[in-house]
Amino acid sequence: MNLIKALRRRVWLIRIKVQYYSLTRIYGMDIDKTARIAYGARMDKTYGQGLHIGAESCVAGGAIIYTHDFCRNIHLDTYIGKRCFIGANAIIMPGVKIGDECVIGAGSIVTKDIPSNCMAVGNPARIIKDNIRTKKFGQLIT
């Protein structure tokens, strides 16, 4: 049983490294090595160099982060700070800046900048709590 766990862990780490290489080297995204992107998360590859994700941040499965808007023909930089958590199926629109130590709730649609140390939820995302603190991968410190 321990051998299977060790093998699964090794495969998982290799997949993360391959994904990181693909997003940073091929698409030109600025993603810190300590950030974690779920396999099901979707990063906008149209303007890859416009995506910036800080250290120890986590993007959950189903989340979408945009860096371009086809209808308006614009390409904008989208920033996610350090120690942030982007919930499952959240959508981050192009040009949005999310500060350090933020939590974005599952299913939220972020259309405007979110300052550091805030929790935002809803459609459109609104700040429901401020002065929060997070640790690695955006886990709340109580």
Backbone as a printed PyTorch tensor [residue, N CA C, xyz], in Angstrom:
tensor([[[  0.8230,  -1.1970,   0.0000],
         [  0.0000,   0.0000,   0.0000],
         [  0.8680,   1.2630,   0.0000]],

        [[  1.9060,   1.2980,   0.8100],
         [  2.7860,   2.4630,   0.8620],
         [  3.5070,   2.6860,  -0.4610]],

        [[  3.8210,   1.5920,  -1.1590],
         [  4.4770,   1.7100,  -2.4600],
         [  3.5500,   2.3890,  -3.4610]],

        [[  2.2700,   2.0520,  -3.4270],
         [  1.3000,   2.6690,  -4.3340],
         [  1.1530,   4.1550,  -4.0220]],

        [[  1.0840,   4.5010,  -2.7350],
         [  0.9930,   5.9120,  -2.3470],
         [  2.2110,   6.6930,  -2.8240]],

        [[  3.3810,   6.1230,  -2.6410],
         [  4.6240,   6.7840,  -3.0590],
         [  4.6540,   6.9660,  -4.5690]],

        [[  4.1970,   5.9650,  -5.2940],
         [  4.1700,   6.0470,  -6.7510],
         [  3.1830,   7.1130,  -7.2240]],

        [[  1.9930,   7.1490,  -6.6070],
         [  1.0110,   8.1770,  -6.9670],
         [  1.5520,   9.5720,  -6.6910]],

        [[  2.2000,   9.7350,  -5.5600],
         [  2.7930,  11.0420,  -5.2020],
         [  3.8440,  11.4520,  -6.2310]],

        [[  4.6800,  10.5180,  -6.6450],
         [  5.7360,  10.8000,  -7.6290],
         [  5.1220,  11.2030,  -8.9690]],

        [[  4.0970,  10.4880,  -9.4090],
         [  3.4130,  10.8140, -10.6720],
         [  2.7750,  12.1940, -10.5760]],

        [[  2.1460,  12.4900,  -9.4400],
         [  1.5240,  13.7960,  -9.2310],
         [  2.5570,  14.9240,  -9.3250]],

        [[  3.7120,  14.7480,  -8.6870],
         [  4.7650,  15.7710,  -8.7380],
         [  5.3100,  15.9600, -10.1520]],

        [[  5.4380,  14.8720, -10.8820],
         [  5.9150,  14.9670, -12.2690],
         [  4.8900,  15.7220, -13.1190]],

        [[  3.5900,  15.4330, -12.9180],
         [  2.5470,  16.1320, -13.6660],
         [  2.5650,  17.6230, -13.3780]],

        [[  2.7680,  18.0050, -12.1250],
         [  2.8430,  19.4270, -11.7630],
         [  4.0200,  20.0970, -12.4670]],

        [[  5.1650,  19.4260, -12.5130],
         [  6.3440,  20.0040, -13.1600],
         [  6.1410,  20.1490, -14.6680]],

        [[  5.5110,  19.1600, -15.2860],
         [  5.2340,  19.2360, -16.7230],
         [  4.2510,  20.3720, -17.0080]],

        [[  3.2100,  20.4920, -16.1920],
         [  2.2450,  21.5750, -16.3640],
         [  2.9100,  22.9390, -16.1840]],

        [[  3.7370,  23.0710, -15.1540],
         [  4.4390,  24.3290, -14.9010],
         [  5.3280,  24.6970, -16.0960]],

        [[  6.0690,  23.7140, -16.5970],
         [  6.9290,  23.9550, -17.7530],
         [  6.1120,  24.4090, -18.9510]],

        [[  5.0030,  23.7380, -19.2120],
         [  4.1520,  24.0760, -20.3410],
         [  3.6210,  25.5100, -20.2310]],

        [[  3.0840,  25.8740, -19.0670],
         [  2.4910,  27.1970, -18.9030],
         [  3.5280,  28.3140, -18.9310]],

        [[  4.6930,  28.0820, -18.3500],
         [  5.6930,  29.1510, -18.2710],
         [  6.5920,  29.2360, -19.5000]],

        [[  7.0330,  28.1170, -19.9990],
         [  7.9860,  28.1360, -21.1300],
         [  7.2960,  28.2380, -22.4880]],

        [[  6.2220,  27.5140, -22.6670],
         [  5.5550,  27.5060, -23.9690],
         [  4.6270,  28.7080, -24.1210]],

        [[  3.8140,  28.9870, -23.0880],
         [  2.8410,  30.0810, -23.1710],
         [  3.3380,  31.3860, -22.5610]],

        [[  4.4680,  31.3780, -21.8730],
         [  5.0670,  32.6040, -21.3490],
         [  4.4090,  33.1870, -20.1190]],

        [[  3.6480,  32.3870, -19.3790],
         [  2.9840,  32.8890, -18.1810],
         [  3.9920,  33.0830, -17.0480]],

        [[  3.7150,  34.0690, -16.2070],
         [  4.5660,  34.3650, -15.0580],
         [  3.9290,  33.7230, -13.8210]],

        [[  4.2920,  32.4690, -13.5690],
         [  3.7380,  31.7190, -12.4440],
         [  4.8910,  31.3060, -11.5430]],

        [[  4.7810,  31.6430, -10.2640],
         [  5.8230,  31.2790,  -9.3090],
         [  5.9010,  29.7600,  -9.1740]],

        [[  7.1020,  29.2480,  -8.9470],
         [  7.2910,  27.7980,  -8.8350],
         [  6.5350,  27.1880,  -7.6680]],

        [[  6.2400,  27.9740,  -6.6300],
         [  5.5540,  27.4390,  -5.4600],
         [  4.0310,  27.4950,  -5.5910]],

        [[  3.5160,  28.0890,  -6.6510],
         [  2.0690,  28.1490,  -6.8710],
         [  1.5680,  26.7870,  -7.3540]],

        [[  0.3110,  26.4920,  -7.0680],
         [ -0.3050,  25.2380,  -7.5020],
         [ -1.5370,  25.5430,  -8.3410]],

        [[ -1.5590,  24.9280,  -9.5240],
         [ -2.6770,  25.0840, -10.4490],
         [ -3.3240,  23.7160, -10.6090]],

        [[ -4.5960,  23.5850, -10.2860],
         [ -5.2970,  22.3060, -10.4250],
         [ -5.3520,  21.9090, -11.8930]],

        [[ -5.3840,  20.6200, -12.1160],
         [ -5.3980,  20.1050, -13.4800],
         [ -6.5920,  20.6210, -14.2750]],

        [[ -7.7350,  20.7880, -13.6270],
         [ -8.9450,  21.2340, -14.3170],
         [ -9.0870,  22.7390, -14.4450]],

        [[ -8.1480,  23.5000, -13.8920],
         [ -8.2020,  24.9640, -14.0140],
         [ -7.7960,  25.3640, -15.4270]],

        [[ -8.3770,  26.4670, -15.9080],
         [ -8.0790,  26.9090, -17.2690],
         [ -7.4550,  28.2980, -17.2610]],

        [[ -6.2670,  28.3680, -17.8090],
         [ -5.5440,  29.6220, -17.9330],
         [ -5.6650,  30.0920, -19.3890]],

        [[ -5.9060,  31.3790, -19.5870],
         [ -6.0670,  31.9290, -20.9370],
         [ -4.7290,  31.8980, -21.6640]],

        [[ -4.6600,  31.1100, -22.7140],
         [ -3.4100,  30.9520, -23.4630],
         [ -3.3020,  31.9140, -24.6460]],

        [[ -4.3550,  32.6830, -24.9190],
         [ -4.3320,  33.6340, -26.0170],
         [ -3.2830,  34.7100, -25.7830]],

        [[ -3.2050,  35.2020, -24.5510],
         [ -2.2160,  36.2090, -24.1620],
         [ -1.5530,  35.7170, -22.8760]],

        [[ -0.8200,  34.6170, -23.0050],
         [ -0.2220,  33.9500, -21.8630],
         [  0.7060,  34.8100, -21.0350]],

        [[  1.4900,  35.6480, -21.6940],
         [  2.4450,  36.4900, -20.9650],
         [  1.7560,  37.5300, -20.0940]],

        [[  0.4440,  37.6660, -20.2050],
         [ -0.3040,  38.6120, -19.3850],
         [ -0.8110,  38.0300, -18.0730]],

        [[ -0.5060,  36.7580, -17.8000],
         [ -0.9620,  36.1250, -16.5610],
         [  0.1780,  36.0730, -15.5520]],

        [[ -0.0800,  36.5720, -14.3420],
         [  0.9300,  36.6220, -13.2810],
         [  0.3190,  36.0370, -12.0060]],

        [[  0.9390,  34.9660, -11.4860],
         [  0.4600,  34.3330, -10.2580],
         [  1.6060,  34.2920,  -9.2610]],

        [[  1.3550,  34.8100,  -8.0610],
         [  2.3730,  34.9300,  -7.0310],
         [  2.6770,  33.6380,  -6.2910]],

        [[  3.6570,  33.7300,  -5.3930],
         [  4.1510,  32.5850,  -4.6280],
         [  3.0760,  32.0120,  -3.7110]],

        [[  3.0840,  30.6900,  -3.5860],
         [  2.2370,  29.9370,  -2.6690],
         [  0.7460,  30.1900,  -2.8560]],

        [[  0.3310,  30.4960,  -4.0880],
         [ -1.0870,  30.6630,  -4.4040],
         [ -1.6200,  29.3580,  -4.9680]],

        [[ -2.9430,  29.1950,  -4.9000],
         [ -3.5800,  27.9700,  -5.3690],
         [ -4.8020,  28.3200,  -6.2120]],

        [[ -4.8980,  27.7010,  -7.3880],
         [ -6.0550,  27.8710,  -8.2610],
         [ -6.7540,  26.5190,  -8.3330]],

        [[ -7.9900,  26.4520,  -7.8560],
         [ -8.7390,  25.1930,  -7.7900],
         [ -9.2950,  24.7940,  -9.1570]],

        [[ -9.7270,  23.5600,  -9.2410],
         [-10.2590,  23.0080, -10.4780],
         [-11.4870,  23.7490, -10.9890]],

        [[-11.5700,  23.9180, -12.2790],
         [-12.7020,  24.5810, -12.8910],
         [-12.5850,  26.0930, -12.9500]],

        [[-11.6180,  26.6620, -12.2320],
         [-11.4360,  28.1170, -12.2690],
         [-10.9200,  28.5310, -13.6440]],

        [[-11.3170,  29.7290, -14.0640],
         [-10.8800,  30.2630, -15.3550],
         [-10.2620,  31.6350, -15.1030]],

        [[ -9.0790,  31.8420, -15.6470],
         [ -8.4210,  33.1400, -15.5250],
         [ -8.1730,  33.6750, -16.9300]],

        [[ -8.8240,  34.7990, -17.2340],
         [ -8.7330,  35.3990, -18.5640],
         [ -7.6900,  36.5180, -18.6080]],

        [[ -7.0720,  36.6690, -19.7830],
         [ -6.1490,  37.7810, -20.0270],
         [ -6.5200,  38.5340, -21.3050]],

        [[ -7.5930,  38.1270, -21.9460],
         [ -8.0270,  38.8400, -23.1530],
         [ -9.5540,  38.8310, -23.2400]],

        [[-10.0620,  39.7860, -24.0020],
         [-11.4930,  39.8700, -24.2640],
         [-11.6570,  39.9570, -25.7780]],

        [[-12.1810,  38.9150, -26.3710],
         [-12.3080,  38.8430, -27.8300],
         [-13.2410,  39.9200, -28.3660]],

        [[-14.3670,  40.1510, -27.6950],
         [-15.3690,  41.1040, -28.1780],
         [-14.8160,  42.5230, -28.2940]],

        [[-14.0520,  42.9270, -27.2990],
         [-13.4860,  44.2800, -27.3040],
         [-12.0780,  44.3190, -27.8980]],

        [[-11.5560,  43.1600, -28.2930],
         [-10.2270,  43.0310, -28.8830],
         [ -9.1530,  43.6680, -27.9920]],

        [[ -9.1570,  43.2740, -26.6980],
         [ -8.1520,  43.8030, -25.7760],
         [ -7.3900,  42.6500, -25.1240]],

        [[ -6.1440,  42.9280, -24.7920],
         [ -5.2780,  42.0010, -24.0790],
         [ -4.7600,  42.7410, -22.8550]],

        [[ -5.0780,  42.2390, -21.6550],
         [ -4.7110,  42.9220, -20.4230],
         [ -3.9980,  41.9690, -19.4700]],

        [[ -3.0980,  42.5090, -18.6550],
         [ -2.4150,  41.7080, -17.6420],
         [ -3.3580,  41.4410, -16.4750]],

        [[ -3.3670,  40.1970, -16.0200],
         [ -4.1750,  39.7780, -14.8860],
         [ -3.2250,  39.2950, -13.7940]],

        [[ -3.3890,  39.8240, -12.5850],
         [ -2.4750,  39.5280, -11.4860],
         [ -3.1900,  38.8210, -10.3440]],

        [[ -2.5440,  37.7950,  -9.8060],
         [ -2.9930,  37.1400,  -8.5830],
         [ -1.7990,  37.1870,  -7.6370]],

        [[ -2.0140,  37.7320,  -6.4440],
         [ -0.9230,  37.9500,  -5.4970],
         [ -0.4040,  36.6840,  -4.8310]],

        [[  0.3660,  36.8800,  -3.7800],
         [  0.9650,  35.7870,  -3.0240],
         [ -0.0330,  35.2210,  -2.0190]],

        [[  0.0400,  33.9140,  -1.8000],
         [ -0.7800,  33.1980,  -0.8200],
         [ -2.2790,  33.4230,  -1.0220]],

        [[ -2.7000,  33.3840,  -2.2580],
         [ -4.1240,  33.5410,  -2.5890],
         [ -4.7390,  32.1730,  -2.8660]],

        [[ -6.0540,  32.1000,  -2.7200],
         [ -6.7940,  30.9040,  -3.0910],
         [ -7.9270,  31.3260,  -4.0180]],

        [[ -7.9630,  30.7160,  -5.1920],
         [ -9.0320,  30.9550,  -6.1630],
         [ -9.9110,  29.7070,  -6.1530]],

        [[-11.1560,  29.8430,  -5.7170],
         [-12.0600,  28.7090,  -5.5390],
         [-12.4810,  28.0420,  -6.8370]],

        [[-13.0440,  26.8540,  -6.7020],
         [-13.5030,  26.0710,  -7.8490],
         [-14.5320,  26.8490,  -8.6610]],

        [[-14.3800,  26.8010,  -9.9600],
         [-15.2940,  27.4220, -10.9200],
         [-15.3830,  28.9410, -10.8130]],

        [[-14.4260,  29.5700, -10.1590],
         [-14.3730,  31.0350, -10.1340],
         [-13.8840,  31.5270, -11.4910]],

        [[-14.2900,  32.7320, -11.8580],
         [-13.8600,  33.3330, -13.1180],
         [-13.2040,  34.6710, -12.7940]],

        [[-11.9750,  34.8370, -13.2690],
         [-11.2390,  36.0870, -13.0840],
         [-11.1700,  36.7600, -14.4580]],

        [[-11.7560,  37.9170, -14.5820],
         [-11.8110,  38.6230, -15.8630],
         [-10.4800,  39.2930, -16.1860]],

        [[-10.2440,  39.6410, -17.4550],
         [ -8.9630,  40.2340, -17.8360],
         [ -8.7440,  41.6040, -17.2010]],

        [[ -7.4830,  41.8630, -16.8410],
         [ -7.1050,  43.1540, -16.2890],
         [ -7.3210,  43.2900, -14.7940]],

        [[ -7.8380,  42.2460, -14.1440],
         [ -8.1110,  42.2980, -12.7040],
         [ -6.8210,  42.0750, -11.9190]],

        [[ -6.6890,  42.7920, -10.8090],
         [ -5.5490,  42.6170,  -9.9070],
         [ -6.0860,  42.1610,  -8.5560]],

        [[ -5.6690,  40.9770,  -8.1540],
         [ -6.0400,  40.4350,  -6.8510],
         [ -4.8210,  40.5570,  -5.9620]],

        [[ -4.9620,  41.2320,  -4.8300],
         [ -3.8410,  41.4840,  -3.9310],
         [ -3.3460,  40.2280,  -3.2400]],

        [[ -2.3520,  40.3980,  -2.3690],
         [ -1.7780,  39.2930,  -1.6020],
         [ -2.7560,  38.8160,  -0.5360]],

        [[ -2.6700,  37.5330,  -0.2160],
         [ -3.4490,  36.9050,   0.8510],
         [ -4.9550,  37.1300,   0.6990]],

        [[ -5.4760,  36.7900,  -0.4760],
         [ -6.9090,  36.9110,  -0.7550],
         [ -7.5180,  35.5340,  -0.9670]],

        [[ -8.8010,  35.4310,  -0.6770],
         [ -9.5690,  34.2250,  -0.9410],
         [-10.7400,  34.6180,  -1.8240]],

        [[-10.8540,  33.9370,  -2.9630],
         [-11.9690,  34.1620,  -3.8900],
         [-12.8550,  32.9220,  -3.8080]],

        [[-14.1050,  33.1070,  -3.4480],
         [-15.0260,  32.0000,  -3.2360],
         [-15.3500,  31.2260,  -4.5040]],

        [[-15.7550,  29.9950,  -4.3290],
         [-16.1290,  29.1240,  -5.4430],
         [-17.2730,  29.7410,  -6.2400]],

        [[-17.1640,  29.7150,  -7.5550],
         [-18.2110,  30.2220,  -8.4280],
         [-18.2720,  31.7310,  -8.5480]],

        [[-17.3650,  32.4400,  -7.9190],
         [-17.3740,  33.9030,  -7.9820],
         [-16.8970,  34.3890,  -9.3410]],

        [[-17.3910,  35.5500,  -9.7430],
         [-16.9330,  36.1820, -10.9770],
         [-16.3190,  37.5170, -10.5900]],

        [[-14.9960,  37.6000, -10.7340],
         [-14.2610,  38.7870, -10.3020],
         [-14.1070,  39.7320, -11.4970]],

        [[-14.7680,  40.8930, -11.4140],
         [-14.7420,  41.8650, -12.5020],
         [-13.9420,  43.1180, -12.1620]],

        [[-13.6330,  43.2910, -10.8680],
         [-12.8870,  44.4780, -10.4210],
         [-11.7640,  44.0510,  -9.4980]],

        [[-10.7950,  44.9470,  -9.3040],
         [ -9.6510,  44.6580,  -8.4520],
         [-10.0940,  44.3350,  -7.0240]],

        [[ -9.3580,  43.4180,  -6.3920],
         [ -9.5910,  43.0400,  -4.9980],
         [ -8.3300,  43.4130,  -4.2190]],

        [[ -8.4510,  44.2560,  -3.1830],
         [ -7.2670,  44.6370,  -2.4070],
         [ -6.7310,  43.4670,  -1.5770]],

        [[ -5.5260,  43.6000,  -1.0790],
         [ -4.8970,  42.5540,  -0.2680],
         [ -5.6960,  42.2720,   1.0000]],

        [[ -5.5300,  41.0360,   1.4920],
         [ -6.1220,  40.5820,   2.7540],
         [ -7.6470,  40.6700,   2.7790]],

        [[ -8.2920,  40.2420,   1.6800],
         [ -9.7560,  40.2640,   1.5970],
         [-10.2960,  38.9270,   1.1260]],

        [[-11.5580,  38.6870,   1.4890],
         [-12.2860,  37.5310,   0.9910],
         [-13.4390,  38.0690,   0.1480]],

        [[-13.5550,  37.5720,  -1.0910],
         [-14.5900,  38.0480,  -2.0040],
         [-15.3780,  36.8660,  -2.5510]],

        [[-16.7020,  37.0450,  -2.6440],
         [-17.5740,  36.0020,  -3.1740],
         [-18.7000,  36.6310,  -3.9860]],

        [[-19.3280,  35.8270,  -4.8200],
         [-20.5330,  36.2580,  -5.5190],
         [-20.3290,  36.5950,  -6.9780]],

        [[-21.4480,  37.0370,  -7.5950],
         [-21.4600,  37.4280,  -8.9930],
         [-22.1900,  38.7620,  -9.1130]],

        [[-21.4940,  39.8580,  -9.3310],
         [-20.0310,  39.9900,  -9.3510],
         [-19.4590,  39.8780,  -7.9400]],

        [[-18.1950,  39.5100,  -7.8560],
         [-17.5580,  39.2900,  -6.5550],
         [-17.5340,  40.5710,  -5.7370]],

        [[-17.9310,  40.4270,  -4.4750],
         [-17.9060,  41.5490,  -3.5330],
         [-17.1290,  41.1210,  -2.3010]],

        [[-16.4610,  42.0610,  -1.6870],
         [-15.6850,  41.7730,  -0.4840],
         [-16.6460,  41.5600,   0.6740]],

        [[-16.5340,  40.3970,   1.3150],
         [-17.3890,  40.1130,   2.4670],
         [-16.6000,  40.1560,   3.7730]],

        [[-15.2840,  40.0990,   3.6690],
         [-14.4620,  40.1260,   4.8670],
         [-13.1100,  40.7230,   4.5030]],

        [[-12.5860,  41.5850,   5.3720],
         [-11.2540,  42.1290,   5.1290],
         [-10.3750,  41.8690,   6.3450]],

        [[ -9.1270,  42.2560,   6.2440],
         [ -8.1200,  42.0190,   7.2860],
         [ -7.9590,  40.5350,   7.6170]],

        [[ -8.0590,  39.6790,   6.5930],
         [ -7.8280,  38.2490,   6.8120],
         [ -6.3460,  37.9610,   6.6280]],

        [[ -5.9010,  36.8590,   7.1480],
         [ -4.5260,  36.4020,   6.9830],
         [ -4.5790,  34.9880,   6.4240]],

        [[ -3.6660,  34.6800,   5.5240],
         [ -3.6120,  33.3410,   4.9560],
         [ -2.2010,  32.8030,   5.0710]],

        [[ -2.1160,  31.4730,   4.9790],
         [ -0.8210,  30.8220,   4.9290],
         [ -0.6700,  30.1880,   3.5660]],

        [[  0.2140,  29.2370,   3.4330],
         [  0.4990,  28.5960,   2.1560],
         [ -0.7760,  28.1300,   1.4520]],

        [[ -0.8670,  28.4160,   0.1620],
         [ -1.9840,  28.0530,  -0.7080],
         [ -3.3050,  28.7020,  -0.2970]],

        [[ -3.2450,  29.8290,   0.3870],
         [ -4.4390,  30.5940,   0.7010],
         [ -5.3030,  30.0430,   1.8020]],

        [[ -4.7690,  29.1720,   2.6430],
         [ -5.5340,  28.6450,   3.7670],
         [ -5.6550,  29.7320,   4.8250]],

        [[ -6.8690,  29.9220,   5.3310],
         [ -7.1140,  30.9700,   6.3270],
         [ -6.4190,  30.6650,   7.6400]],

        [[ -5.8850,  31.7150,   8.2430],
         [ -5.3330,  31.6250,   9.5980],
         [ -6.3970,  32.2080,  10.5090]],

        [[ -6.8800,  31.4190,  11.4690],
         [ -7.9460,  31.8900,  12.3440],
         [ -7.4110,  32.5570,  13.5880]]])
